[in-house]
Amino acid sequence: MRAFVLRRKTYAESDLVLDFLTEEGRVVSGFARYALKSKRRFPHQFHWTAIYDLELGVGSQALPEVKRCDLLDYEPAFGFEEFVRWSIVLEFMSRDRESQFNFLEIENLFRAFSKKLGTDLFHRFFIQQMDQHGLRPQLEDCLVCRRAVGQDNIHFSITEGGVVHQSCKNSLPLSIQGLNFLKGIPTILSPADIRLLDQVTIPFLTSQLGLELKSLSFLHRTSSPASAPTNAPGLREPSVVERAPLNPFVL
């Protein structure tokens, strides 16, 4: 079966414990014995930006043994920002392993990132996860004063879970295009819109689920400063947790 590698962890000196997303949409784990030493069985060493033909056995371990994991497709052309965004998707699926994912949609995102595209698909993926978990934010009236939010000075509160007036709550700016995108209205997003959504979609979802994604802090640190509006109020300094260093190759 086809699969993506989501996470790998060294066990003992030469073994690996791996998480995979299979084409059935499930997250499964496997034990790869002598993976760090066996260049004949695993010459690829489980790339993040690749698709594999995976075969799991039973084995004597608590985890099924990785009997075979053959490289089917490798995309070395990921840009740095695309790799960071891809890392976030992989880490999220590994952490939310009880959910069902659409392998074809993940593959489409993978192909888009290899062409240095896909930021809209990236945010659409996380909006779909909101729907799946029943965690859609409130996007019409201000959650503090209950009055309608206009098309100017739109703000979003992670803690309140939706749109607010800037005067009602310390919050994050959101463009009208970003708001329409969250509502499911077809919208063309600019780089500035994407940067504002980066501050909203995944932080909202992960805070609601009680998850902490290490790779998310890397996105906030590496997003292009040129894409952010210079006069946008409310963009906050990342917290101590968000500033934590990340090696994106270790999820």
C-alpha positions as CSV (number, residue, x, y, z in Angstrom):
1,M,0.0,0.0,0.0
2,R,1.1,3.6,-0.7
3,A,2.2,5.7,2.3
4,F,3.8,8.9,3.5
5,V,6.3,8.9,6.4
6,L,4.9,11.2,9.1
7,R,7.4,10.6,11.9
8,R,10.5,8.6,12.7
9,K,12.2,8.0,16.1
10,T,15.4,6.2,16.8
11,Y,15.1,3.1,19.0
12,A,18.2,1.5,20.5
13,E,21.2,2.1,18.3
14,S,20.0,1.2,14.8
15,D,16.2,0.6,14.8
16,L,13.5,3.1,13.9
17,V,9.9,3.5,15.1
18,L,7.9,5.1,12.3
19,D,4.5,6.6,11.8
20,F,2.9,6.4,8.3
21,L,-0.2,7.7,6.6
22,T,-1.5,4.9,4.4
23,E,-3.6,5.3,1.3
24,E,-6.5,4.0,3.4
25,G,-6.3,7.3,5.3
26,R,-5.2,5.8,8.5
27,V,-2.1,6.6,10.6
28,V,-0.2,3.5,11.6
29,S,3.1,2.8,13.3
30,G,5.8,0.3,12.4
31,F,9.1,-1.0,13.7
32,A,12.0,-1.0,11.2
33,R,14.7,-3.3,12.6
34,Y,18.3,-2.3,11.8
35,A,16.9,0.5,9.6
36,L,19.9,2.9,10.3
37,K,22.4,0.2,9.3
38,S,20.6,-1.7,6.5
39,K,21.3,0.3,3.4
40,R,20.2,-2.7,1.3
41,R,16.7,-2.9,2.8
42,F,16.2,0.8,3.4
43,P,18.6,2.7,1.2
44,H,16.3,5.8,1.1
45,Q,16.2,6.2,5.0
46,F,12.6,7.3,4.9
47,H,12.4,10.7,3.3
48,W,9.7,13.2,4.3
49,T,9.1,14.4,0.8
50,A,8.4,11.0,-0.8
51,I,5.7,8.3,-1.3
52,Y,6.4,4.7,-0.5
53,D,5.1,1.2,-1.2
54,L,4.7,0.0,2.4
55,E,4.2,-3.6,3.7
56,L,3.8,-4.3,7.4
57,G,4.1,-7.7,9.0
58,V,3.3,-9.0,12.5
59,G,6.7,-9.5,14.0
60,S,7.5,-10.2,17.6
61,Q,7.4,-6.6,18.7
62,A,4.3,-4.7,20.1
63,L,4.4,-2.8,16.8
64,P,4.1,-4.4,13.4
65,E,7.4,-4.9,11.6
66,V,8.2,-2.9,8.5
67,K,8.8,-5.8,6.1
68,R,9.2,-3.6,3.0
69,C,9.2,0.2,2.3
70,D,10.1,0.8,-1.3
71,L,10.5,4.3,-2.7
72,L,7.9,5.1,-5.3
73,D,8.2,8.8,-5.8
74,Y,10.6,11.4,-4.4
75,E,10.3,15.2,-4.7
76,P,13.5,16.9,-3.9
77,A,12.3,20.3,-5.2
78,F,10.5,21.5,-2.1
79,G,11.4,25.1,-1.2
80,F,12.2,25.9,2.4
81,E,8.8,27.4,3.2
82,E,7.0,24.6,1.5
83,F,9.0,22.1,3.5
84,V,8.1,23.8,6.7
85,R,4.4,23.8,5.8
86,W,4.6,20.2,4.8
87,S,6.3,19.4,8.1
88,I,3.3,21.0,9.9
89,V,0.9,18.8,8.0
90,L,2.9,15.6,8.7
91,E,3.3,16.5,12.4
92,F,-0.5,17.2,12.8
93,M,-1.5,13.9,11.2
94,S,0.9,12.1,13.4
95,R,-0.5,13.8,16.6
96,D,-4.1,13.4,15.5
97,R,-3.7,9.7,14.6
98,E,-7.3,8.7,15.6
99,S,-8.7,10.8,12.7
100,Q,-9.3,9.6,9.1
101,F,-7.5,11.6,6.4
102,N,-8.0,11.8,2.7
103,F,-4.8,10.4,1.1
104,L,-5.6,11.8,-2.3
105,E,-5.9,15.3,-0.9
106,I,-2.7,14.9,1.0
107,E,-1.0,13.7,-2.2
108,N,-2.4,16.8,-4.1
109,L,-0.9,19.0,-1.4
110,F,2.4,17.2,-1.7
111,R,2.4,17.7,-5.5
112,A,1.5,21.4,-5.1
113,F,4.3,22.0,-2.6
114,S,6.8,20.4,-5.0
115,K,5.9,23.1,-7.5
116,K,6.2,25.8,-4.8
117,L,2.4,26.2,-4.7
118,G,-0.3,25.0,-2.4
119,T,-0.6,27.6,0.5
120,D,-4.3,27.8,-0.1
121,L,-4.6,24.0,-0.1
122,F,-2.5,24.0,3.1
123,H,-5.0,26.2,4.9
124,R,-8.0,24.4,3.4
125,F,-6.6,21.2,4.9
126,F,-6.8,22.7,8.4
127,I,-10.2,24.1,7.8
128,Q,-11.4,20.6,6.9
129,Q,-9.9,19.4,10.2
130,M,-11.9,22.0,12.0
131,D,-15.1,20.7,10.3
132,Q,-14.1,17.1,11.1
133,H,-13.7,17.9,14.8
134,G,-16.7,20.1,15.0
135,L,-14.6,23.2,15.8
136,R,-15.6,25.8,13.3
137,P,-15.0,29.3,14.5
138,Q,-17.7,31.9,14.8
139,L,-17.3,34.2,11.8
140,E,-20.3,36.6,11.8
141,D,-20.8,38.7,15.0
142,C,-18.3,39.8,17.5
143,L,-18.0,37.2,20.2
144,V,-17.6,39.9,22.9
145,C,-20.2,42.6,22.2
146,R,-22.4,40.5,19.8
147,R,-22.6,43.2,17.2
148,A,-21.9,42.6,13.5
149,V,-18.3,42.8,12.4
150,G,-17.9,44.9,9.2
151,Q,-15.4,44.5,6.4
152,D,-12.8,46.9,7.9
153,N,-10.5,46.1,10.8
154,I,-11.6,42.5,11.1
155,H,-9.9,40.7,14.0
156,F,-9.8,37.1,15.2
157,S,-9.5,36.0,18.8
158,I,-7.9,32.5,19.4
159,T,-9.2,32.4,22.9
160,E,-12.7,33.5,22.1
161,G,-12.8,31.3,19.0
162,G,-13.9,33.7,16.3
163,V,-14.1,37.2,15.0
164,V,-14.2,40.2,17.3
165,H,-13.8,44.0,17.1
166,Q,-10.3,45.2,17.8
167,S,-11.7,47.5,20.5
168,C,-13.4,44.6,22.3
169,K,-10.6,42.1,22.6
170,N,-6.8,42.0,22.1
171,S,-6.7,39.9,18.9
172,L,-5.2,39.2,15.5
173,P,-5.9,41.1,12.3
174,L,-7.7,39.2,9.5
175,S,-8.3,40.4,6.0
176,I,-11.7,40.3,4.3
177,Q,-10.2,37.8,1.9
178,G,-9.0,35.6,4.7
179,L,-12.4,35.8,6.4
180,N,-14.2,34.8,3.2
181,F,-11.7,31.9,2.8
182,L,-12.6,30.7,6.4
183,K,-16.3,30.9,5.4
184,G,-15.7,28.7,2.4
185,I,-16.3,31.5,-0.1
186,P,-14.0,31.1,-3.3
187,T,-11.3,33.7,-2.8
188,I,-8.0,34.6,-4.3
189,L,-5.5,35.0,-1.4
190,S,-2.5,37.3,-1.6
191,P,0.8,36.6,0.3
192,A,-0.4,39.1,3.0
193,D,-3.7,37.2,3.4
194,I,-1.8,33.9,3.7
195,R,0.5,35.4,6.4
196,L,-2.5,36.6,8.4
197,L,-4.2,33.2,8.1
198,D,-0.9,31.6,9.3
199,Q,-1.6,33.4,12.6
200,V,-5.2,32.1,12.8
201,T,-6.1,28.7,11.3
202,I,-3.7,26.3,12.9
203,P,-3.2,28.1,16.2
204,F,-7.0,28.1,16.6
205,L,-7.4,24.4,15.8
206,T,-4.4,23.2,17.9
207,S,-5.5,25.3,20.9
208,Q,-9.0,23.8,20.7
209,L,-7.5,20.2,20.4
210,G,-4.9,20.8,23.1
211,L,-2.0,20.1,20.7
212,E,1.4,21.8,20.5
213,L,3.0,21.5,17.1
214,K,6.8,22.2,17.2
215,S,6.9,22.9,13.5
216,L,4.3,25.7,13.8
217,S,6.8,28.0,15.6
218,F,9.1,27.5,12.6
219,L,6.4,28.8,10.2
220,H,5.9,31.9,12.3
221,R,9.7,32.5,12.3
222,T,10.3,31.9,8.6
223,S,7.3,33.5,6.9
224,S,8.4,36.3,4.6
225,P,8.3,39.6,6.4
226,A,7.6,41.3,3.1
227,S,4.2,39.5,2.9
228,A,2.9,41.1,6.2
229,P,1.1,44.4,6.1
230,T,3.4,47.0,7.8
231,N,0.4,48.8,9.4
232,A,-1.4,45.7,10.6
233,P,-2.1,46.0,14.4
234,G,-2.4,43.0,16.6
235,L,0.3,40.8,15.2
236,R,1.8,39.5,18.4
237,E,5.4,38.5,19.3
238,P,5.6,34.6,19.4
239,S,5.5,33.2,22.9
240,V,8.5,31.5,24.5
241,V,7.1,28.1,23.4
242,E,6.7,29.4,19.8
243,R,10.3,30.6,19.7
244,A,11.6,27.2,20.7
245,P,14.2,25.9,18.2
246,L,13.1,23.3,15.7
247,N,14.9,20.8,13.6
248,P,12.2,20.2,10.9
249,F,13.7,16.8,10.1
250,V,12.8,15.5,13.6
251,L,9.0,15.8,14.1
